């Protein structure tokens, strides 16, 4: 089984990048804005392991995502984490 990527929904893309990129040392592989959908996707990975990625999803319009959206325990205020694996 091989880990492919995990999606994390974030409310503040710059704060999230300071955590994942600057504090954890992940590198930004790609960033794409989707104006029609009003969201941005940023893919990050560890140096030397670009196959296992973290996908940050930032919706431009702030929405309430339930209890996780108001939690102070995560710097990204993650509400969705989806691990994708392949055999």
PEKAZI-V967947 format. One record per residue. N is the residue number from 1. RES is the residue in one letter. PHI is phi in whole degrees, 0 to 359 (* if undefined). Layout:
{{N,RES,PHI} {N,RES,PHI}}
This chain:
{{1,X,*} {2,X,236} {3,X,287} {4,X,256} {5,X,195} {6,X,237} {7,X,260} {8,X,234} {9,X,277} {10,X,237} {11,X,262} {12,X,225} {13,X,296} {14,X,291} {15,X,296} {16,X,294} {17,X,294} {18,X,299} {19,X,285} {20,X,290} {21,X,275} {22,X,281} {23,X,277} {24,X,272} {25,X,85} {26,X,288} {27,X,255} {28,X,278} {29,X,272} {30,X,200} {31,X,216} {32,X,220} {33,X,268} {34,X,239} {35,X,302} {36,X,294} {37,X,269} {38,X,58} {39,X,211} {40,X,233} {41,X,247} {42,X,235} {43,X,254} {44,X,232} {45,X,203} {46,X,284} {47,X,304} {48,X,83} {49,X,222} {50,X,290} {51,X,286} {52,X,265} {53,X,241} {54,X,249} {55,X,256} {56,X,266} {57,X,248} {58,X,242} {59,X,278} {60,X,291} {61,X,266} {62,X,288} {63,X,233} {64,X,277} {65,X,250} {66,X,90} {67,X,301} {68,X,295} {69,X,291} {70,X,252} {71,X,285} {72,X,263} {73,X,277} {74,X,241} {75,X,294} {76,X,256} {77,X,52} {78,X,296} {79,X,241} {80,X,224} {81,X,225} {82,X,238} {83,X,272} {84,X,244} {85,X,231} {86,X,230} {87,X,275}}
